[in-house]
Amino acid sequence: MSIQDSEAEALLRQRLQAQELRITPNRLSVFRALLQSARPLSVPELAQRLQADGLSVPTLYRIVEVFSAIGVTHPVLVDHQSVGYELREPFRTHHDHLVCSGCGRVVDLYNCDLTDVMAQLGRDNQCRVNFHQVELHGLCAECTAAKTSGPLPR
């Protein structure tokens, strides 16, 4: 279940206040950009989207680090070489990822029901699991088709 943008922003404000962190225009701008994005955004992508706000790359890194530390975002591997950030529950519906090892496309998987398995793994290892992130890697249909229709090996 996804929450409304206004509810999400109010929840962010509460979370920042609970951690005794300031609610700044920069933090709100980054949060809104992530909220509006359908996919994880890297810091350079955030810098491009927020260019008009004049946010520096170091400032953006500090903001996403704070957001990750307080459970607002989490990092996601994108295109095999960079990290993107996306919102976590309750700001966004929990999902896992399928990453194409050919083209780097990331597909959101919403039908992952690993809650019981993760809880059991935690119990088996004397740990309480608060959050999980699963990333499956394989070839998307387009990359599979391209690979099978390409030149034959010699």
C-alpha positions in Angstrom: 0.0 0.0 0.0 1.4 3.3 -1.0 0.7 6.5 0.9 -0.2 9.9 -0.5 2.6 12.4 -1.1 1.4 14.8 1.6 1.2 11.9 4.1 4.7 10.8 3.1 6.1 14.2 3.5 4.5 14.5 7.0 5.9 11.2 7.9 9.4 12.3 6.8 9.1 15.5 8.9 8.1 13.3 11.9 11.0 11.0 11.3 13.5 13.8 11.0 12.2 15.5 14.2 12.3 12.2 16.1 16.0 12.0 15.2 16.5 15.6 16.1 17.4 16.5 12.5 16.4 19.7 10.8 13.8 19.8 8.2 15.6 21.6 5.4 14.5 22.7 2.0 17.3 20.6 0.5 16.2 17.4 2.3 12.6 18.1 1.2 13.7 18.6 -2.4 15.6 15.3 -2.4 12.7 13.5 -0.8 10.2 14.9 -3.3 12.5 13.9 -6.2 12.7 10.3 -4.9 8.9 10.3 -4.2 8.2 11.3 -7.8 10.6 8.8 -9.4 9.4 5.3 -10.4 12.9 3.9 -10.2 16.0 4.3 -8.0 18.0 7.4 -8.6 21.7 7.7 -8.4 23.3 10.9 -6.8 24.3 12.2 -10.3 20.7 11.7 -11.4 19.4 13.5 -8.4 21.9 16.3 -9.1 20.5 16.6 -12.6 16.9 16.6 -11.5 17.6 19.1 -8.8 19.9 21.3 -10.8 17.6 24.3 -10.4 17.8 23.9 -6.6 21.6 24.3 -6.8 22.4 21.3 -4.6 26.0 20.1 -4.8 26.9 16.4 -5.2 28.5 16.3 -1.7 25.3 17.7 -0.2 23.2 15.1 -2.0 25.5 12.3 -0.8 25.1 13.6 2.8 21.3 13.8 2.4 20.9 10.2 1.1 23.3 8.9 3.8 21.1 10.6 6.4 18.0 9.2 4.8 19.4 5.7 4.7 20.6 5.9 8.3 17.1 6.8 9.5 15.2 4.3 7.3 13.8 6.6 4.7 15.8 5.2 1.7 18.0 2.3 0.9 20.6 1.8 -1.8 19.9 -0.3 -4.9 22.5 -1.5 -7.4 21.7 -0.1 -10.8 23.4 -0.8 -14.1 26.0 -3.0 -12.4 28.2 -0.2 -11.4 26.4 2.5 -9.6 24.1 2.8 -6.6 20.7 4.4 -6.8 18.5 5.2 -3.9 14.8 4.6 -3.4 12.3 5.1 -0.7 11.5 2.3 1.8 8.3 1.4 3.6 6.2 3.2 4.7 7.0 5.8 2.0 6.8 3.2 -0.8 5.4 -0.3 -1.0 8.1 -2.9 -0.3 9.5 -4.7 -3.3 12.6 -6.6 -4.4 14.5 -6.3 -7.7 15.3 -8.3 -10.7 18.4 -6.9 -12.4 19.2 -7.8 -16.1 22.9 -8.8 -16.3 22.8 -7.8 -20.0 21.4 -4.3 -20.1 21.2 -3.4 -16.4 17.5 -2.8 -16.4 15.9 -3.1 -12.9 12.5 -4.6 -12.6 10.5 -4.2 -9.4 9.1 -7.4 -7.9 6.1 -6.8 -5.7 5.0 -10.4 -5.2 8.0 -11.5 -3.0 6.6 -13.1 0.2 9.8 -13.8 2.1 8.7 -12.3 5.4 8.3 -15.7 7.2 11.5 -17.1 5.7 13.5 -14.0 6.7 12.1 -14.1 10.3 13.1 -17.8 10.5 16.6 -17.1 9.2 16.8 -14.3 11.8 15.7 -16.7 14.6 18.1 -19.4 13.4 21.0 -16.8 13.7 19.8 -15.1 16.9 19.0 -11.9 15.0 15.8 -9.9 14.6 15.3 -9.0 10.9 13.9 -5.5 10.4 14.2 -5.3 6.7 15.2 -7.3 3.7 16.2 -6.5 0.2 16.4 -9.3 -2.4 18.1 -8.8 -5.8 17.8 -11.5 -8.4 20.1 -11.3 -11.4 19.4 -12.8 -14.9 18.7 -11.8 -18.5 15.6 -9.9 -19.5 13.6 -11.2 -22.5 15.3 -8.7 -24.9 18.8 -9.6 -23.8 18.0 -13.3 -23.9 16.6 -12.9 -27.5 19.7 -10.9 -28.6 22.0 -13.5 -27.1 20.3 -16.5 -28.8 20.0 -14.7 -32.2 23.6 -13.4 -32.1 26.5 -14.9 -34.0 27.3 -18.5 -33.2 30.5 -19.2 -31.3 33.5 -20.5 -33.3 
